[in-house]
């Protein structure tokens, strides 16, 4: 009996110790726009009322000792950053996808999305972009997305970064920057639109994306990246969009007209 008591006590101490290790840091909290994934816990948290941040819109590399971005968004304002350790039962990719899809369903706009080695070196994302060495892992097992939040947070950016380390522990890093000045027009990269179209099967363009705006060139370039894709264009401006895309050298046979479904353009992939 005494041995059983000792064994139970040892198990209880182990469980309690594990719970303590999994406790969130004091003062940390989730971001309002993105609930935490079940069974994950916060391992790092920081916030600042005024911070300047550079968010890449392309792969990153270090050349002659300097960090280089293909494209970037530089802004400043209220900054919050949360890093979660994820449950062993789910991969970093699964949690990253759940977060991205949740934000898109709430009306966020995807500005950039990369996966694996196309993002660049994980060490640069961890140490130079996010300043968090915990996020250093395999270049093949990383994902990054930059989004613009929907109203009433349209002047806010949200960055997602997931990584799996060599010890198989997976993490999701989330940053929100509430800009202190209007962000203006922000366009996604053509490769990002193509990845989103292939992954989700459709693109829902924002209200400001008109057939006579800079959006036409971006959408056309994304479609020209894969000449085998055929799509349906739906919305009140669908016909005008079709004509504009044809002028941008997208083959007419690849563009079908769908039913009118509102003022915004929906681009659906034809399987």
N, C-alpha and C positions, 0 to 999 in steps of 0.2 A: 504493500500500500504506500509506504514511504517513497519507494522508487517511482511509483506512478505519479505521486504528487510532484516530485522533482522534475519528472519528464514534462508534466503539464505546465509547470512553472517556466521551464526552459522554452517550451513552445510559445507561451504567452509573451515572454520577453522578446522572442524573435518577431512575433507578429506586431507587437507594439513598436519595436525598433523599426520594422519595415514601414509602419504607418507614419512614424515620425519622419523617416527619410522622405516619404512621399508627400509630406505636408507642404503647402504653398509657402513661399517666403512671406514674412510679415509685411503687411501693407500692399501686397500684390493683388491683382484682380484681373478678371477677364475684360476684354473690350466689349462694349455694348453691342457693336454691330456683328460680332462673331462669337457665339457660345462655344465653350470648350468641347472638344471631342470626349465622349464618355471614357472614364477610367484614366484620363491623362492628368498630369499635374504640372504646375508651374515650377520651373527650375531657375528662371531669371526674369526680372522685371525692372523696368526703368521708365521714368517719365520726366518731362521737362516742359515748363510753360512756354519756352521759346528756344527752338533749335533749328539749325540749318541742316538739311539732308539732301543728298544726291541719290536718286533712285535710277538704276540702269534700265534702259530700254533696248538692251542688246548684250551680247557676251562681253565679258571683261577679261583683260589681260594686263600684265605688267611689262612695259617696254622701257628700257633704260632707267629702271628704278621708279617709273611713274605709272600710276594706274590709268588705264585707257578704257573708255566706254565707246561702243559703237554709237549709241544715243543715250541721252540722259534727261532727267527732269530734276531741276534744282529748285528747291523751295524752302521756306521756313515757316515755323508756326508751332503750335502745341504738339508735342510728340509723346507717344506711348509705345512701348515695345514689350512683348510677352513671349517667352520661350517655354514651350511645353515638352516634357518627355512623354512619349506616347506609349500606350499599352503594348505589350509584346504580342498580343493577339491580332494586331492590325499593322499593316505596313505603312511607311511614310507616304507612299503614293496614294493609298486608300484615304488617308486622313487629308492629304493635300487636295485630292479630288473633291471630297465632301465639303471642304471649306470653300473651294473655288465655286462649286455649283451652288452652295448656299448663298454666296454673295451675289452671283449672277441672277438668281431667282428674286433677290431683293432689288434688282435694277442696277447693280453696279456695272461699270463698263470695263472690259478687259483691255488694258493698254499694252501689256507685254506678257509673254508666257514662253518659257524655255524649259527643257528637260535634259538631264544628263550632261554629257561633255559639251554640248552646244552652249551651255550657260557659261563655260569657262572653268577655271580652277576653283574647287570648293574652298581652298585655303584663302583665296582672295575674297570670296563672299563672306566667309566667317570673320576674318580678321580686319579686312579693309572696308567692306560695305556695312556690315552689321556690328563689328566690334565685339564679337562673342565667339571665343575659341571653341566653345562647346559644339558649334555648328560645323566644325571641320570634319569631313568624312570623305566618302568615295565620290569622285567626280561623276561616276556612272549612276549614282543613286541620289541625285538632287533634283529639285524642281523649284522654279521661281515664277511668281506672277505678280504683276503690278496692276492694281485696279483703281478706278475712280468711283467713289461711292455715289449712290443715288441721293436725290433730295430727301431730307433737308441737309444732307452732308455732302453736297456736290463739290464743295471746295476742299474735300479731304481725299487723300490718297491712302491706300492700304496695300502693304507688301506682304506676300506670303513666301516663305522659304522652308522647304522640308529637306531633310538629310538623314541618311542612315550611316552611322559611324562603323568603324572596323569591328567594334565589339557587338554589333548588331542592334545597338540601341538607336531608336528613331526619335527625331525631334521635329517639331513644327514651330517656326518663328513667325510672329505676326507683328507688324508695325503699322500704326496709324499716325498720319501727319495731317493735322487740321491747319491748312494754310491761312496765314494772316492777310493774304492778298488774293484777289481772284486768280484762278489757275488759267483762265482763258481756254482756248481751243486745244484739246489734247487728242491726238490721233493715235490709234493702235498701229503696230507695224504690220505690213502685209503678211509676214510669216505667222504672226499671232492669229490673224483672222483665219488663215488657212488651217492652222492647227485646231482652232475652235470649231470650224466648220466640219472638219473630219471627225473630231471627237464627239461633238454634241449633235451633229446633223443639221444644225441651223445657226444662223446669225440673226440677232435682233438688234438692228442699228438704233442709235439714240434719235430723239426727235430732231435734233439739229442736223442730222445727216440727210441732206437734200441732194437731188440729182444734179444740181448746179454748184455743188460745194466741193471742197478739197477731198471729201470722203470718196468721191467717184474714183479718183486716181488710186487711192489706197485699196479699195475693193477690187478694182481692175487688176492691179498688180498682184493681189493675193490669188485671184483666179488664174492669172497667167503663170503662176508658179507651178500649177498642175493642170496641164491642158486636157487631161482626161476627164476632169470633173464636169458634170452637168448640174445646173441648179434651177430652182423655181423662184421667181421674184414675186412677192405678194405685198400688197399695200396700195394706197391711193396713188402713189407716184411710181408704181412698178413699171409702167410703160415708158415713162420718161427715163427711169433708171436703165432700162434695157437699151434704149437708144444711146444713152451716154456711155454705157459700158462697151457697146459695139464700136463707138467712136474711139474708145480707148484700146482697141484691138483685141477685144474678147469676141471669139467667134459667135455669130448669131445662133448657130445650132446648139450651143451650150446653154442658152438662156431661154427658159420658158416662163410664161406669165401665169400666175396663180390667181386665186380669188382675192378681191379687195378685203383687207382685214384691219383697216385703220390707217392712220397717217404715217406710221413708221414703216420702214422697209424690213421685210423678213426674207432672208435668203436661205432656202432649204436645199439640202443636198439630195439629188436624185440618185438612188441606189441602183 
